[in-house]
Amino acid sequence: MDSVKDVVIEKYGSVNNFIDKKTIDLKGELPMSRQHLYQLIAHNIENPGIKTLNALADMLEIDRQLVYEEYSK
């Protein structure tokens, strides 16, 4: 599997485009802050919680297990 960041780039062109699109889709109600999303995608957050990983997988419309595996490394 590609990394989460690779999926974001493939689907949206950039992390910023992904966050902008999801902000519009979710009417500004992102499940976490923009900064938190950037840090999560860049792997700058140690041990993200299951709720955070579920939200990321749901936003990307990918299997949660794939996200769990990437962030458990």
C-alpha positions in Angstrom: 0.0 0.0 0.0 1.0 3.6 -0.6 1.5 5.7 2.5 -1.3 7.9 3.7 0.5 10.9 2.3 0.9 9.2 -1.1 -2.9 8.5 -1.1 -3.6 12.2 -0.3 -1.2 13.3 -3.1 -2.7 10.8 -5.6 -6.3 11.8 -4.8 -6.0 15.5 -4.1 -2.7 16.7 -5.5 -1.5 18.1 -2.2 -2.1 17.9 1.5 -3.5 21.5 1.4 -5.9 20.6 -1.4 -7.1 17.6 0.7 -7.7 19.7 3.8 -9.4 22.5 1.8 -11.7 19.9 0.0 -12.6 18.2 3.2 -13.3 21.5 5.0 -15.8 22.4 2.2 -17.3 18.8 2.2 -17.7 18.8 5.9 -18.9 22.4 6.1 -16.0 23.5 8.2 -16.5 20.7 10.7 -13.2 18.8 10.4 -12.8 16.0 13.0 -9.4 17.7 14.0 -7.6 20.9 13.3 -5.9 21.7 10.0 -2.6 21.8 11.9 -3.2 18.4 13.5 -4.1 16.9 10.1 -0.8 18.2 8.6 1.2 16.8 11.4 -0.6 13.5 11.3 -0.1 13.0 7.6 3.6 14.0 8.0 4.0 11.5 10.9 4.9 14.2 13.3 2.5 12.9 15.9 3.5 9.9 18.1 0.9 7.4 18.9 -2.2 8.9 17.4 -5.4 7.6 19.0 -7.8 5.2 17.3 -10.5 7.9 17.0 -8.0 10.1 15.1 -6.9 7.2 12.8 -10.5 6.3 12.1 -11.3 9.9 11.2 -8.3 10.1 8.9 -9.3 6.8 7.1 -12.9 8.0 6.8 -11.8 11.3 5.3 -9.6 9.5 2.8 -12.2 6.9 2.2 -9.7 4.1 2.7 -9.7 0.9 4.8 -9.1 1.7 8.4 -6.8 -1.3 8.8 -4.4 0.2 6.2 -4.2 3.4 8.3 -3.7 1.4 11.5 -0.9 -0.6 10.0 1.0 2.5 8.8 0.8 4.3 12.1 1.7 1.2 14.2 5.2 1.0 12.6 
